[in-house]
Amino acid sequence: GDILDDYLRTDGIWIFTRNKQFYKTNNEKECAEKCEAERNFTCRAFLFTGEKKQCLTLAENAKMTLTFKSMGAVLYEKKIYLLQCKRGIGKNYRGMEAKTRRGIPCQKWAEKTPHIPNYTPEKYPNEGLEENYCRNPDNDEKGPWCYTMDPATRFDYCNIPDCEGQVTYTGEGDCMQCNGEDYHGEVSRTESGLECQRWDAQEPHMHGFTLKHFPEKDLKMNYCRNPDGELRPWCFTTSPTKRWEYCNIPRCTTPPPLSALGSQCLSGKGEDYRGRIAITESGNACQGWNTQFPHKHGWIPDRYPCKGLEENYCRNPDGEKRPWCYTINSSVRWEYCAIPHCDGTEQGTAGMSNVPVQVPLSEECYRGKGQSYRGTTSVTVSGKKCQAWNSMFPHRHEKTPDRFPNADLRDNYCRNPDGDSSPWCFTTDPSVIWEYCSLKRCHDHTQE
């Protein structure tokens, strides 16, 4: 797999660290290789700045030190050092627990008092024997342990929870279909083992994802949910240094309900249309969903397994007025398709010529100032979740859907209702009123 798969990426964040090394690299992968090969210290994370091609390998991650916003910087944290739980016997446990199950502090692995250790960092350099953290260098079946500071007790085991134990699978309720929009299970830990914050709590992170604002999204207890069209369920975490994170929900083995098989004609907005029309209403052939030419886009079939993004057929994966597709005409990014109505009437296309052409949802780039952007990105440059436009919490504002009816201020999606330089949103962080969104400008040369 990709070397970056072992890292958790956070955009727009810098961390304060004393122990670091500078390198010049061309990309993030090369920087990750520098981290893997670092011999000056244990590399837990690295920072990469795209403009300067600067790579910093770090001894600390966001759990261990202060973080602050930094435009253009990308933080990659090695996942193994974020986990506070163990898998199996904990051979790869690299958490920071430093006391035994009875509460006795651990002896440092490099020290010789009160016990002379058999396992030292010099003898076992790949076993993570740092400081006095619990480890399992000898494959002990009872899990991580340490030498203790009690002269009468040479070593003892540590109380490290099982990662598998954090997720209690109860059949189909604890797996997800599609992108987990309808997930109602009880997983309440993130993919790195952090406990989720309750949705009705505002500590340690204040936010606007409440039952009042999202009544249909089943935001109860501290269970992982996907209320805002993310790739999969997530939650705010109870760690003050990690605002939110995805959860590791397994995909269900049974197929989605039969209703997802869809219709061969147009009913409603055509979100369940699964017919084979692949030409737009003006006669342009559709671009295949699996291709990025001539138009780059974010509707990648593997990411959205239940949207029916097969071949180049017209679809409505994003709640548009009706099915559409990207076109193979490089000067026409996308258009609606003419799909026959299920009741037999012709689909009316009159007046469509004066409908402003909008970039369909899930675009990962914007044009001009992004006033036509209609994607589903809802994260700012520093990784903050966006506040819903119809919400006044945590920030009161006047950019409401009724005041800006043509700006498509739906849910908490990034928009540019006021002619700013690029799409933005109010944030769910009470200390930051608003930020620009984590979006790039489109670079292809098609007409606006």
C-alpha positions in Angstrom: 0.0 0.0 0.0 0.8 3.7 -0.1 3.3 4.8 2.6 0.9 7.6 3.5 -1.8 5.1 4.5 0.0 4.7 7.8 -0.4 8.5 8.6 -3.4 10.6 9.7 -3.4 13.8 7.6 -4.6 17.2 8.9 -4.4 20.3 6.7 -3.6 23.8 7.9 -2.0 22.8 11.2 1.5 23.3 12.6 2.7 21.8 15.9 5.2 23.1 18.4 8.2 20.8 18.8 11.8 21.1 19.9 13.0 17.8 18.4 12.9 18.1 14.6 15.0 17.7 11.5 14.7 19.8 8.3 14.8 18.2 4.8 14.2 19.3 1.2 11.8 16.9 -0.5 9.6 17.1 -3.6 6.4 15.7 -2.1 4.7 14.1 1.0 5.8 10.6 0.1 9.5 11.5 0.1 9.0 13.3 3.4 7.3 10.1 4.9 10.4 8.1 3.8 12.6 10.6 5.7 10.4 10.0 8.8 10.7 6.3 8.4 14.5 6.5 8.1 14.9 9.1 10.9 17.7 8.0 13.4 18.0 11.2 15.5 14.8 10.4 17.4 11.6 8.4 17.1 9.7 10.1 14.3 6.0 10.3 15.2 4.9 12.8 12.6 6.1 15.1 9.9 5.1 18.5 8.5 5.2 19.3 4.8 4.8 22.7 3.1 3.9 22.5 -0.6 5.2 25.9 -1.7 8.7 25.6 -0.2 8.9 21.8 -0.5 10.0 21.8 3.1 9.9 18.6 5.2 10.1 18.5 9.0 10.4 15.2 10.8 9.0 15.5 14.3 9.5 13.6 17.6 6.0 14.7 18.8 2.5 14.5 17.5 -0.6 16.6 18.3 -1.4 14.4 21.4 1.9 15.5 22.9 2.3 19.2 22.2 0.6 22.4 21.2 -1.0 23.0 17.7 -1.8 26.2 15.9 -3.1 27.2 12.5 -0.7 27.5 9.6 -1.9 28.1 6.0 -0.2 25.8 3.5 1.2 23.3 6.0 0.1 19.7 6.2 0.6 17.6 9.3 1.0 13.8 8.9 0.8 11.9 12.2 1.8 8.2 12.3 -1.3 6.3 13.3 0.5 3.8 15.4 1.5 6.5 17.9 -2.1 7.9 18.1 -3.6 4.6 19.2 -4.3 4.4 22.9 -5.5 0.8 22.6 -3.8 -2.5 21.6 -4.5 -4.9 18.8 -4.0 -8.6 19.7 -1.2 -9.0 22.3 -0.1 -5.3 21.8 3.2 -6.1 20.0 2.8 -2.8 18.1 1.3 -0.8 20.9 3.1 2.6 21.0 0.8 4.5 23.3 1.9 6.5 26.3 0.5 4.5 29.3 3.3 4.5 31.9 1.9 2.8 34.9 1.0 -0.8 35.7 -2.5 -2.2 36.2 -2.1 -1.6 39.9 -1.1 2.0 39.4 2.6 1.6 40.1 4.8 4.0 37.9 6.9 2.2 35.3 10.7 2.3 35.3 12.4 3.8 32.3 13.7 1.2 29.9 17.1 2.8 29.7 17.5 3.0 33.5 19.1 0.3 35.7 17.3 1.1 39.0 15.5 -0.3 40.9 15.8 -3.2 38.4 18.4 -4.2 35.9 16.4 -4.8 32.7 16.9 -7.6 30.2 15.1 -5.5 27.5 16.8 -2.1 26.7 16.6 0.3 23.8 20.1 -0.6 22.8 19.4 -4.3 22.6 15.9 -3.9 21.0 15.9 -0.7 18.9 12.7 -1.6 17.0 10.5 -2.3 20.0 9.6 1.3 20.9 11.3 1.1 24.3 11.0 4.9 24.9 10.8 6.6 28.3 8.8 4.4 30.6 5.9 3.6 28.3 4.3 0.1 28.5 5.5 -2.2 25.7 5.6 -5.8 24.7 9.1 -6.5 23.4 9.0 -10.3 24.2 5.6 -11.2 22.6 4.0 -11.8 26.0 0.5 -13.2 25.5 -0.8 -11.1 28.4 0.0 -7.9 26.6 2.1 -4.8 27.2 4.1 -4.6 30.5 6.9 -2.7 32.1 9.6 -2.9 34.9 8.1 -1.1 37.9 9.5 1.5 40.3 8.6 -0.8 43.2 11.8 -2.6 44.3 9.6 -5.5 45.4 7.9 -6.0 42.0 10.3 -6.5 39.1 7.6 -6.1 36.4 3.9 -6.1 35.9 1.3 -5.8 33.1 -0.4 -2.6 32.1 -4.1 -2.0 31.7 -4.3 -1.3 27.9 -7.8 -1.6 26.4 -8.3 -3.7 23.3 -9.0 -1.8 20.1 -11.4 -4.6 19.1 -13.1 -4.3 22.4 -14.0 -0.7 21.7 -16.3 -1.8 19.0 -19.0 -4.2 20.1 -20.3 -5.7 16.9 -24.0 -6.6 17.2 -24.6 -7.8 13.7 -25.8 -5.5 10.9 -26.5 -2.5 13.3 -22.7 -1.9 13.7 -21.8 -1.9 10.1 -22.5 0.7 7.5 -24.0 0.7 4.0 -22.9 3.2 1.4 -21.2 6.2 3.1 -22.8 5.6 6.5 -25.4 8.3 6.2 -27.9 5.9 7.7 -25.5 4.3 10.2 -27.3 3.9 13.6 -24.8 1.7 15.4 -23.1 2.3 18.7 -19.4 2.6 17.8 -18.1 5.5 19.9 -14.4 5.6 19.2 -12.4 7.1 16.4 -10.1 5.2 14.1 -7.1 6.1 16.3 -8.8 4.9 19.5 -10.0 8.3 20.8 -13.3 8.4 22.7 -16.1 10.4 21.0 -17.6 13.5 22.6 -21.3 13.4 23.2 -23.3 15.3 20.5 -25.2 17.2 23.2 -22.0 18.3 24.9 -20.0 21.4 24.1 -16.7 20.3 25.7 -13.9 20.0 24.9 -15.2 21.2 21.5 -18.1 23.6 20.9 -20.1 22.9 17.7 -23.4 23.2 16.0 -24.2 19.5 15.3 -27.1 19.3 17.6 -30.4 17.4 17.5 -32.1 20.8 17.1 -30.3 21.6 13.9 -30.0 18.1 12.5 -33.2 16.4 13.9 -33.1 13.6 11.3 -29.5 12.5 11.8 -29.9 10.4 15.0 -27.2 12.4 16.9 -27.5 10.6 20.2 -25.1 9.7 23.0 -21.5 9.9 21.5 -22.1 7.4 18.7 -20.3 7.9 15.4 -22.5 9.5 12.7 -22.4 11.1 9.3 -24.7 14.1 9.4 -23.0 16.2 6.8 -22.2 14.0 3.8 -18.7 13.0 4.7 -17.1 9.9 3.2 -17.9 7.9 6.3 -19.1 8.4 10.0 -17.1 10.5 12.3 -17.4 12.3 15.7 -15.8 15.1 17.7 -13.3 13.6 20.1 -12.7 14.0 23.8 -9.1 14.9 23.1 -8.6 18.7 23.3 -6.0 18.5 20.6 -8.0 16.5 18.0 -11.2 18.3 17.1 -12.8 15.5 15.0 -11.8 12.2 13.4 -13.4 9.5 11.2 -14.5 6.3 12.9 -13.6 2.8 11.7 -17.0 1.3 10.9 -16.9 -2.0 8.9 -18.9 -2.2 5.7 -21.9 -4.5 5.9 -21.6 -7.8 4.1 -25.2 -7.8 3.0 -26.2 -5.5 0.0 -28.2 -2.3 0.5 -32.0 -2.5 0.5 -33.7 -3.3 -2.8 -35.0 0.3 -3.1 -31.4 1.3 -3.9 -31.7 -0.7 -7.2 -33.5 2.4 -8.6 -35.8 3.4 -11.3 -35.6 3.5 -15.1 -37.5 6.7 -15.3 -37.6 10.1 -13.6 -39.5 10.5 -10.3 -38.9 13.4 -8.0 -35.4 14.7 -8.5 -34.3 11.4 -10.0 -31.9 10.4 -7.2 -32.9 6.8 -7.6 -32.6 6.9 -11.4 -30.5 3.9 -12.6 -31.3 3.9 -16.3 -28.7 3.9 -19.1 -29.2 7.3 -20.8 -25.7 8.8 -21.2 -26.3 12.0 -23.2 -27.1 15.5 -22.0 -30.2 17.5 -23.1 -28.1 19.5 -25.5 -26.6 16.4 -27.1 -23.2 16.2 -25.4 -22.0 12.7 -24.6 -21.4 12.0 -20.9 -17.9 11.5 -19.4 -17.3 8.3 -17.6 -17.6 8.7 -13.8 -14.4 6.7 -13.3 -12.3 9.1 -15.5 -10.9 12.5 -14.8 -10.7 13.7 -18.4 -11.6 16.2 -19.7 -13.0 17.3 -16.3 -11.5 16.6 -12.9 -14.1 15.8 -10.3 -14.8 14.3 -6.9 -17.6 11.9 -7.7 -15.4 8.8 -7.8 -17.5 5.5 -7.8 -15.3 3.8 -5.2 -16.0 6.6 -2.7 -19.7 6.6 -3.3 -20.7 2.9 -3.7 -24.5 3.5 -3.5 -24.9 6.3 -6.0 -25.0 4.1 -9.1 -22.0 5.9 -10.7 -21.6 3.2 -13.4 -20.1 3.8 -16.9 -21.1 7.3 -18.0 -24.8 7.1 -17.2 -26.7 10.2 -16.1 -27.2 10.2 -12.3 -28.2 12.6 -9.5 -25.8 11.7 -6.6 -26.0 15.0 -4.9 -29.6 16.2 -4.7 -29.5 18.4 -7.9 -32.8 19.3 -9.6 -32.5 16.2 -11.8 -30.0 13.7 -13.2 -26.9 15.1 -14.9 -23.4 14.2 -16.0 -20.0 15.6 -16.8 -19.6 15.9 -20.6 -16.8 14.9 -23.0 -16.9 18.5 -24.3 -14.0 20.2 -22.7 -15.8 23.6 -22.8 -19.0 22.3 -21.1 -18.2 20.9 -17.7 -21.6 19.4 -17.0 -25.2 19.5 -18.0 -28.6 18.0 -17.1 -30.0 15.0 -19.0 -33.4 14.6 -20.5 -34.9 11.6 -18.6 -38.5 10.6 -19.4 -40.9 11.0 -16.4 -42.4 7.9 -14.8 -45.9 9.3 -15.3 -45.4 9.4 -19.0 -45.2 13.2 -19.5 -42.3 14.8 -21.2 -39.6 16.3 -19.0 -40.0 20.0 -19.3 -36.8 21.7 -20.3 -38.2 25.1 -21.1 -36.5 27.9 -19.2 -33.5 25.8 -18.4 -31.3 27.9 -20.6 -31.5 30.8 -18.1 -30.7 28.6 -15.1 -27.2 29.5 -14.0 -24.8 26.5 -14.7 -23.6 25.5 -11.3 -20.7 23.1 -10.5 -22.4 19.9 -9.2 -21.9 18.9 -5.6 -18.7 17.2 -4.3 -16.5 19.3 -6.5 -13.0 19.5 -5.0 -12.2 22.8 -6.8 -13.9 26.1 -7.5 -13.9 28.6 -10.4 -13.3 32.3 -10.2 -14.3 33.4 -6.7 -16.3 30.2 -6.1 -19.7 31.9 -6.1 -21.0 29.1 -8.3 -19.5 26.4 -6.1 -22.1 23.9 -5.1 -20.0 21.1 -3.6 -20.4 19.3 -0.3 -17.1 20.2 1.3 -17.8 21.4 4.8 -14.3 21.6 6.3 -12.1 24.7 6.6 -8.4 25.1 5.8 -7.4 24.4 9.4 -9.7 21.3 9.6 -12.6 22.8 11.4 -16.2 21.7 10.7 -18.5 24.3 9.2 -21.5 25.7 11.1 -24.9 25.1 9.4 -26.0 28.3 7.6 -29.5 28.2 9.3 -27.9 27.9 12.7 -27.0 30.7 15.0 -24.7 28.6 17.2 -21.9 29.1 18.1 -21.9 32.2 15.9 -24.8 34.6 15.3 -24.8 35.9 11.7 -26.8 37.4 8.9 -25.8 35.0 6.0 -29.0 33.0 6.2 -30.7 31.0 3.4 -33.7 33.4 3.3 -31.5 36.5 3.0 -29.4 34.9 0.2 -31.9 32.7 -1.7 -29.7 32.2 -4.7 -26.5 31.3 -2.8 -27.6 27.7 -2.1 -26.9 28.0 1.6 -27.7 24.4 2.4 -26.7 22.4 5.4 -23.1 23.4 6.3 -21.6 23.3 2.9 -18.9 25.8 1.9 -20.3 28.7 -0.1 -19.5 32.3 -1.2 -22.7 34.3 -0.8 -21.0 37.7 -0.5 -18.4 37.8 -3.2 -15.4 37.0 -1.0 -12.2 35.8 -2.7 -13.2 32.1 -2.3 -15.8 29.7 -0.6 -15.9 30.0 3.1 -18.1 29.1 6.1 -18.7 30.0 9.8 -17.0 27.4 11.9 -18.3 25.3 14.8 -15.3 26.4 16.9 -16.5 29.3 19.1 -13.1 30.9 19.0 -13.0 31.2 15.2 -15.9 32.9 13.6 -15.2 32.0 10.0 -12.5 30.6 7.7 -12.0 29.9 4.1 -12.6 26.3 3.1 -10.2 23.5 2.2 -10.7 23.9 -1.6 -8.4 24.5 -4.5 -9.1 26.6 -7.6 -9.9 24.5 -10.7 -6.9 24.6 -13.1 -8.4 23.2 -16.3 -9.0 25.7 -19.2 -12.7 25.2 -19.7 -15.0 28.2 -20.0 -16.8 29.5 -16.9 
